[in-house]
Each structure stands twice: as structure tokens, then as C-alpha cells.
């Protein structure tokens, strides 16, 4: 019995670590923290359901694990999310593909800046590729429309 529980706890931790690793290493981006937390909670809930059939234990164990995960994530992730300030170009053939200027709030140190080619796969999930200044300057106008839409997701005031 203890071996089964250990295996299930291992698989729960492995699944959550895999989700975090995919979001960190690859160009796949989950743009809503709420969606990511929901996915992780569902994984934890499913794994705790395998441990016990008692409803109180399922929600108790899964809630404790989820709160522990959120606490760990809060204290280890000092980076903010990338937020779109301006949608610079939109692809003429794929309306869900754009080139965007984004900022990342890094606290008192200011903002990180980047320009990305973003393909929205489904709501809150995108595939991004970082662009250099030279790539943006030499954009193919046969495939891209310049639209310059200000989104200001960081909520900056002024000019």
C-alpha cells in the first residue's frame, strides 16, 4: 500500500514539474496564471483521488498540496509575466499571428523589453519566438500589416 502511495505522489510531483519545465524551457507560453494554476490543481485533484476514495481526504490533501505549490512558486519566481504593450504587425494570412512589443516588470530594476512573433494557439496559450531588431526592421510587408495597436497591459501612465 505504501509503495502505491509513494508512486502516486511521485507521479503528481513529476507531472507538475513537467508542466513548469515546459513553460520555462520551450517557446510555449501560458499567458494566464489562473489557467496554469487551474491545470495544476486539476492534476493534484486527480492524483489525490487515486490515493483515497474519501471525498474529505481528496479535497483536503489536494488543497494542502496546491497551497504548498503556490507558496513555493511565489517565493521562487521573481520574474513578472510578459505583458503586451503594442501589437506592431498582424499576419495577413493568419489573424492569430502577431508581432508584439512586450514588457516584463522586474520591480525596482525597471522593465525587460522584447519583441516577439506570437502565434495564439488557443485562448491563454501561445507559441512565441523572440525577434531581433534587424528582423523587425526587415519585415516582409507582403505577409504583414502594420497596425500599431496600443494595449498597455502593464498599465503604464503617460505618453
C-alpha positions as CSV (number, residue, x, y, z in Angstrom):
1,X,0.0,0.0,0.0
2,X,2.8,2.4,0.9
3,X,4.5,1.7,-2.4
4,X,1.4,2.7,-4.4
5,X,1.0,5.9,-2.4
6,X,4.7,6.8,-3.0
7,X,4.4,6.1,-6.7
8,X,1.3,8.3,-7.0
9,X,2.9,11.1,-5.1
10,X,6.0,10.8,-7.3
11,X,3.8,11.0,-10.5
12,X,1.9,14.0,-9.1
13,X,5.2,15.9,-8.5
14,X,6.6,14.7,-11.8
15,X,3.5,16.0,-13.7
16,X,3.6,19.4,-12.1
17,X,7.3,19.7,-12.6
18,X,6.9,18.8,-16.3
19,X,4.2,21.5,-16.8
20,X,6.5,24.1,-15.2
21,X,9.5,22.9,-17.2
22,X,7.6,23.0,-20.5
23,X,6.6,26.6,-19.7
24,X,10.1,27.6,-18.8
25,X,12.2,25.9,-21.4
26,X,10.1,25.9,-24.6
27,X,8.5,28.7,-26.5
28,X,5.1,27.6,-25.3
29,X,3.6,30.3,-23.1
30,X,0.6,30.1,-20.9
31,X,-0.4,33.7,-20.7
32,X,-2.8,33.4,-17.8
33,X,-1.5,32.5,-14.4
34,X,-5.0,31.5,-13.4
35,X,-5.2,28.9,-16.2
36,X,-1.9,27.4,-15.2
37,X,-2.9,27.2,-11.6
38,X,-6.2,25.6,-12.6
39,X,-4.4,22.9,-14.6
40,X,-2.0,22.2,-11.8
41,X,-4.9,21.9,-9.3
42,X,-6.8,19.5,-11.6
43,X,-3.7,17.3,-11.8
44,X,-3.3,17.4,-8.0
45,X,-7.0,16.6,-7.5
46,X,-6.9,13.7,-9.9
47,X,-3.8,12.2,-8.3
48,X,-5.2,12.6,-4.8
49,X,-8.4,10.9,-5.9
50,X,-6.3,7.8,-6.8
51,X,-4.9,7.8,-3.2
52,X,-8.3,7.7,-1.4
53,X,-12.0,7.5,-2.2
54,X,-13.0,9.6,0.8
55,X,-14.2,13.0,-0.5
56,X,-13.0,14.9,2.5
57,X,-9.5,13.5,2.2
58,X,-9.4,14.2,-1.6
59,X,-10.2,17.9,-1.2
60,X,-8.1,18.2,2.0
61,X,-4.9,16.7,0.5
62,X,-5.3,18.4,-2.8
63,X,-5.9,21.8,-1.2
64,X,-2.8,21.4,1.1
65,X,-0.7,20.4,-1.9
66,X,-2.0,23.2,-4.0
67,X,-1.3,25.8,-1.3
68,X,2.2,24.4,-0.8
69,X,2.8,24.7,-4.6
70,X,1.6,28.3,-4.7
71,X,3.7,29.2,-1.7
72,X,6.8,27.6,-3.3
73,X,6.1,29.3,-6.7
74,X,5.6,32.7,-5.0
75,X,9.0,32.6,-3.2
76,X,11.0,31.1,-6.1
77,X,9.6,33.1,-9.1
78,X,10.8,36.7,-9.0
79,X,10.1,37.4,-12.6
80,X,6.9,39.0,-13.7
81,X,4.8,38.0,-16.6
82,X,5.5,39.3,-20.1
83,X,2.7,41.8,-21.0
84,X,2.0,43.2,-24.4
85,X,2.3,46.9,-24.8
86,X,1.9,47.3,-28.5
87,X,0.8,44.9,-31.3
88,X,3.0,46.1,-34.1
89,X,2.2,43.8,-37.0
90,X,-0.5,41.3,-37.9
91,X,-0.1,38.5,-40.4
92,X,-2.3,38.8,-43.5
93,X,-2.9,35.1,-43.7
94,X,-3.2,34.1,-40.0
95,X,-5.2,36.5,-38.0
96,X,-4.0,34.9,-34.7
97,X,-0.3,35.6,-35.5
98,X,1.1,38.9,-34.5
99,X,4.4,40.7,-33.8
100,X,4.3,42.4,-30.4
101,X,6.4,44.6,-28.2
102,X,6.3,43.3,-24.6
103,X,7.5,44.4,-21.2
104,X,8.3,42.4,-18.1
105,X,8.2,44.2,-14.8
106,X,11.2,43.3,-12.7
107,X,10.4,45.5,-9.8
108,X,12.7,48.4,-8.8
109,X,15.1,47.5,-11.6
110,X,12.7,48.6,-14.3
111,X,11.4,46.6,-17.2
112,X,12.8,44.0,-19.6
113,X,11.8,44.6,-23.2
114,X,11.4,42.2,-26.1
115,X,9.7,41.9,-29.5
116,X,8.1,38.6,-30.3
117,X,6.4,36.7,-33.1
118,X,3.4,35.3,-31.3
119,X,1.0,32.6,-32.5
120,X,-2.1,32.2,-30.4
121,X,-2.9,28.5,-30.4
122,X,-6.0,28.7,-28.1
123,X,-7.0,31.4,-25.6
124,X,-4.3,31.9,-23.0
125,X,-1.8,29.6,-24.8
126,X,0.7,31.0,-27.3
127,X,3.8,30.0,-29.1
128,X,6.4,32.8,-29.1
129,X,9.7,33.4,-30.8
130,X,11.9,36.3,-29.8
131,X,12.8,38.7,-32.7
132,X,15.9,40.8,-33.1
133,X,15.7,44.5,-34.1
134,X,17.1,43.6,-37.5
135,X,14.3,41.0,-38.1
136,X,11.6,43.6,-37.2
137,X,13.2,46.2,-39.5
138,X,13.3,43.8,-42.4
139,X,9.7,42.6,-42.0
140,X,8.1,41.3,-45.2
141,X,5.2,43.7,-45.9
142,X,3.6,41.2,-48.3
143,X,2.8,38.9,-45.4
144,X,2.4,41.5,-42.6
145,X,0.2,44.6,-42.0
146,X,1.5,47.3,-39.7
147,X,-1.3,48.0,-37.2
148,X,0.3,49.6,-34.1
149,X,-2.4,48.9,-31.6
150,X,-1.5,50.1,-28.1
151,X,-2.7,47.6,-25.4
152,X,-0.7,48.8,-22.4
153,X,-1.2,45.7,-20.4
154,X,1.3,46.9,-17.8
155,X,-1.0,49.9,-17.1
156,X,1.7,52.5,-17.5
157,X,0.6,56.1,-17.4
158,X,1.8,58.9,-19.6
159,X,2.8,59.4,-23.2
